[in-house]
Amino acid sequence: MFDIFSLVKTKDLLGLKELTADDINEILELSAEMKQLLLSGHKKSSRMAGKNVAHAFYEPSTRTAVSFDEAAKILGAVSCGMSVANSAAANKGENLMDTAKVLSAMKFDVIVIRHQSAGAPHFIAKHVKSSIVNAGDGRNEHPTQALLDMLTIKEKFGTLKGLKVAIVGDVKNSRVARSNIYGLSKMGAEIRIACPDTLLFSGSEDMEKNYSVKFFTNAEDAVRDADVVMALRLQLERMSGGLIPSIAEYHALYGVDERLMSFAKKGALVMHPGPVNRGIELATSVMDSERSLIDEQVTSGVAVRMAVLTLLTGCKEVRS
């Protein structure tokens, strides 16, 4: 049982790029414990009694927002969800920093924030006393999504070290891909990325030098002998057009279907951060098969967020 966030030396969870393997392992160990609480049928704890959590989402969210809200409530905290983009404060001209300072002045112990601008959580974390949790910042990171992916994989294989994980799809717009590259690489996994050149983010060459990741334009090469195949959502809302010839051609080349899975290891598992565009990123036959871990990922997400909230609030008194 962990009582303090002893390894991560800051008050916030802003990304996996700045964490060590020990930091990640500590979170995953407590997440596994929290998952047992979820599965026990007695989904109630007083671990965070007397604490409160604000959820400030400047972008639409269903899974992540509900997951953080549920995690806080299960742990006995007061949970306050708010769609800041549609709030009176935002409509009246209040900026991000002022909103964050208001929430901090209200003595929220944790502010969970999703924002369309990369680096927004890092910026406000320097100016408020509340712990900040990054729930997705632009195209930068989505740390708790990668942590829940790692927890799900580790529970199935017993380890992350030595596994081959293929990530297929819209990497350019994916904060999930970046966080998984940082996290999985630090935990000893090998990551293969498959995407069209038009959907590859800048800086991939530097990332290939610094992390255990390889980039492919051919999905079959990336998936070959993989233990896990993770499809990414095609984020059409972030595209200006012309990045893919057509949806049909994209699915033919990068859609995870039975044909593409035949190149992976026998018994390879399938993941997706959700929401899924059926028939585009994932074939229905694959998504609904026994090899799919998508529902398991959702359960792991609540557990990971319970662990993160617990660790951050449990050590606030011993950190500056």
Helices and strands as residue ranges (DSSP letters): H 21-39, E 52-57, H 63-74, E 78-82, G 84-86, H 88-91, H 96-105, E 110-115, H 120-125, E 131-137, H 143-157, E 164-168, H 175-186, E 190-194, G 197-199, H 204-210, E 213-216, H 219-223, E 228-231, G 236-238, H 247-254, H 258-261, E 269-271, H 284-287, H 294-314, G 316-318
